[in-house]
């Protein structure tokens, strides 16, 4: 038996109600319209029914009270009272048993269910919020339209927000879009995603309305489908761009890298911004108007250093703001930051301490920092007495003398001091080199500045440029040892080759093992005991004939005039030298040569030869005739020499002889080049049969040849000869070819400085040239390689450079032309007048306010138009388009203005020309 509520119901009233004592009873109730249920009968629907009452209404019986249980755990049922909140059931019924509620009581015990009530709940798709005058239920801001949002798209809204919340619609419905806009992205559950595209310029509000329907399924006897339609207006969120912050080291400014103005709207600084924004004024006076995006870093730097030469680091911020287009969206702003860093001035050691070992005047400690001299500029000392971001380190020396280094960088290690104190007590003699390093962060600590390079809106990389360099200097301390001369050393013997060409006599002296090492320095001197003459150390071994004995003495002096000496005696036996192995290539037509000459300059003449095919010679001189001698290895052998303690072993040297052929330089060649080609590579002029690897000679002495490259810009028109010489082997005759280069030149064009009226909006095309050349190129500097476009507007006082081209593409030297532009109000120029009336009647005439060519002349211009009450109705510039009788300011934006007289103020914004005003009549 069914209770059919939400529709027209007819119920029978029984005169008695019986109490059911049966178990496992089942009943079904149907609620098609839950919005009309008023459980407490107070006149306001609340969606609450009582399952006991419903059972009684269905059957006319009552049932013993107990505990209700919801197997689906919808949390809408009061288990004690049996009250069921239909509005808390999330979904409509799609089968008769979707919602089932069980009652257990004492009559049936815990083993059986006394009563099961199945509920059929009709579909409810919700009630749309009231519409505005445009028939829109909800207006939202597009959360996924800016370039950054497109990286990780966000839903624009939960579509259930377009429906009233009480009662809430059933959740088992489906949202669908009824339209074909390409800007519709999709619906995920109830989350709407669209992308309203950015359209630069008016109208300023980028908006689109989307119509959607929410459809909920049901089952009989209720409605099978219920639908609710809504209209959602989505307004694009403005985007002020991505800031590309910059680090700037002071040296870059001083090097002239920032002398020129920069435009903050360049992608290098601001990326992907809406163009309708404005710039906030800055503390350095760079931004002079809302549309002024040009700044000069050098000018800012000069302001900073004038007030504080040791500025350390300074953040410079410029903010670009774009106002929201609708109350549902927000304003957007982006701050571009430049960080200027003071560069580290150089410093160096100016005090060079020297001490003697065990000297009574040796101090216990010294500060390394005190040995440095720092840069001073205009009375300002650039020193760096900081424990943070500095470091003392040992470069070389016997020890670190107890120096504490800074392992923490800009967070100093405990105990570290920039003074760099070292302990000299008991210091080992030697040269100590320490380095003081200052990190650029010393001028800006801590530095939390970040900068990135955006590849696109979704990808960026850290920008690590712009940092200043570190600065360092070394401090040297010398501690001299005792000037120990060594011990007497007598009777040494050496083979000549064991000593080489020279020998360090100090290394021959014995020591006592206590006062080591032997002193070597300006206070130690060697003398020959046989002649009394000074001896230079290292001692150069003279030519030894058989053998020779040397008797020397080494004497030293300390700073306190303490003398020490040691005698040295040694004998050197001649090492008979066979020379060095050699290999030679000869041409078969060359003259005979002496094989002995190929062994080197220091070869003993007492040796003998052996060669290919049994060749033998007992003298050192053997003359090799390439036309008759066999090629191969020729061996030269010298005998042994020495005494009982030293034995100089004989040796051999091998000369390998082979025969080679001559090389080919090819035929004489000729080529033609333009003087404007600047250079020609002679390698490209060579005959194809020529062997490479030769050299080029400037036989006409043009001084234009460098390697194989001829700088034809140094040559006048004419023919020039160069010689190519190639030699396959040093023993063969060279091959030569003459290369002739014909240089073509083009006469420079004849042109004069020229004057134009500013109102002409003259371009490069308007410049006059007195020349019959085939064509011309225009440049902005004498050296530039970038050709200027012919439609480029001329600039007052600017120099332009023109070159002539002939039919072969040769280019002449450049002629300078200086352009003068007469000012806007010059009496000799025609006026550029703004028309005094417009008629917005679609006849094609005077539809907009004609500004002549003023927008071309003054690209940064602004125009404001007021009605006769002085109220601003239009604000224009190069980005807004011309005035057509429609307002573009707040409150009246988009309104068609009434006929009447209006007044304008035109501001050129060029820093030279004054603003002027006038009136116009608008006719409709």
Secondary structure, 3 states (H helix, E strand, C coil): CEEEECCCCCCCCCCCCEEECCCCEEEEEEECCHHHCCCCCCCCCCCEEEHHHHHHHHHCEEECCCEEEECCCCCCECCCCCEEEHHHCCCCCCCCCCEEEEEECCCCCCCCCCEEEEEEECCCCCCECCCCCCCCCEEEEECCCCCCCCCCCCCCEEHHHHECCCCCCCCCCEEEECCCCCCEEEEECCEEEECCCCCCCCCCCCEEEEEEEEEEECCCCCCCEEEEEEEEEEEECCCCCEECCEEEEHHHHHCCCCCCCEECCCCCCEECCCCCCEECCCCCCCCCCCCCCEECHHHHHHHHHHHCCCCCEEEEEEEEEECCCCCCCCCEEEEEEEEEECCCCCEEECCCCEEECCCCCCCCEEEHHHHEEEEEECCEEECCCCCCCEEEEEEECCCCCCCCCCCCCCCCCCCCCCCCEEECCCCCCEEEEEEEEECHHHHCCCCCCCCEEEEECCEEEECCCCCCCCEEEEEEEEEECCCCCCECEEEEEEEHHHHCCEECHHHHCECCCCCCCCCCCCCEEEEECCCCCEECCCEECCCCCCEEEEEEEEEEECCCCCEEEEEEEEEEECCCCCCCCEEEEEECCCCCEEHHHHHCCCCCCCCEEECHHHCEECCCCCEECCCCCCCEEEEEEECCEECCCCEECCEEEEEEEEEECCCCCCCCEEEEEEHHHCEEEHHHCCCCCCCCCCEEECCCCCCCEECCEEEHHHCCCEEEEEEEEECCCCCCCCEEEEEEEEEECCCCCECCCEEEEHHHCCEHHHCCCECCCCEEEEECCCCCCCCCCCCCECCCCCEEEEEEECCCCCECCCEEEEEEEECCCCCCCCCCCCCCEEECCCCCCCCCCCCCCHHHHCCCCEEEEECCCCCEEEEECCCCCCCCCECCCCCCCCCECCCEEEEEEEECCCCCCCCEEEEEEEEC
